[in-house]
Amino acid sequence: MDFTPISVSELTDLVQQSITIQPALRDVYVEGEISNFSNHIRSGHFYFSLKDKDSLVPTVMFRYANRSLNFVPKNGQNVIVRGKIDVYKKSGKYQLYVQKMEQVGAGNLHLKFEELKKELEKEGLFSVERKRPIPLFPQKLGVITGEGSAAQEDILKTLSSRLPSVEVVVCPCLVQGDKAKYQLEQAIKLMESLDVDTIILARGGGSIEDLWAFNEEIVARAIYNCKKPIITGVGHETDFTIADFVADFRAVTPTAAAQKAVPSMEELNDDLDYLRKRLDSKVVGLLEYSSEKVKQIKQRNILKRPETILDQYYQNLDTVSRQLSHEFKYYVEKKEGSVENLAFRLQSLSPKNVFARGYSVLKKERRLINSIKKVQTGDDVSIELQDGKLKCNVKEVIPGEKV
């Protein structure tokens, strides 16, 4: 043989890879009839086949997925399932792994739900940025739900127990059936005109058909266009409607919606008691700490003999005085030396010292004569000496050699 064979596992892996990379097989809706249904007692998983007149596909729905079903599947039942295609390696067969299942009538609604959800999401009706905050302490609440329903009773009871002072305006209307969507739309507009602080839109649980009024586009747009914050509490925790996605807050049940709408006075009082106790504890602790500090301060010598506070300053003053005296003495001595030096220099430049060495000063009419050119024969001149003056007459001018 000039080729290398692959193992069965490798072949199965190739088939599995070729299937799982197909986008259309990762999220697929399939309609068919249930057959060979088995509910595994220990694991809780569902194993069955989906078939039509020409084909059959092995199917599995694991426990975590089938827990949310509101009906028990059975052989011969027509359903629409949503899931993915993958290969079960031990048998080498492809299987349909189911995430959601609806009966055929409900399955059509589910497809319609997904289509509308994608359309409204694309328009921005579900945008988190546009959602309004829920007022913490509302004065006036609007409640839209079925007249005399368990949901209405639960909401009113919860509101009364949590915040008895809040004003509640109830607008009963249809919450199921063909006309329900129009009444829900009008009820939302009415509540907005009554200037309520928050609107609760609620009803009890049911099948997708029962809840369908809350999946209608007209209701979704009424919620979106309303200027008041809206809390939805539709069905049970696992039920999601289009109204929930558009609303400003989605509560899992009508009771939870009422709990979100108003604070609990009992809880607030408990919080206040807790804060009061903490504050009292802080104040007592601060007073005890301050009292201890005062006691410590009272024990200081400075309070027993206040005059000692000046001792340090007296000592500092003495030190500064000695430094000042020393600096001043040094300054004076330095200046005296400078004066003596200047006096000596001044003395050396005195004219009297020049006269003492035999020099004299010749003047004519009080003007200093330093050249023979400034005198003529017969001029009267004066000669200043160390001890007096001489009055003289020039008899002759004799030029000398230039120096």
Secondary structure, 3 states (H helix, E strand, C coil): CCCCCCCHHHHHHHHHHHHHCCHHHHCEEEEEEEEEEEECCCCCCEEEEEECCCCEEEEEECHHHHCCCCCCCCCCCEEEEEEEEEEECCCCEEEEEEEEEEEHHHHHHHHHHHHHHHHHHHHCCCCHHHCCCCCCCCCEEEEEECCCCHHHHHHHHHHHHHCCCCEEEEEECCCCCCCHHHHHHHHHHHHHHCCCCEEEEEECCCCCCCCHHHHCHHHHHHHHHCCCCEEEEECCCCCCCHHHHHCCEECCCHHHHHHHHCCCHHHHHHHHHHHHHHHHHHHHHHHHHHHHHHHHHHCCHHHHCHHHHHHHHHHHHHHHHHHHHHHHHHHHHHHHHHHHHHHHHHHHCCHHHHHHCCCCEEEECCEECCCHHHCCCCCEEEEEECCEEEEEECCCCCCCCCC
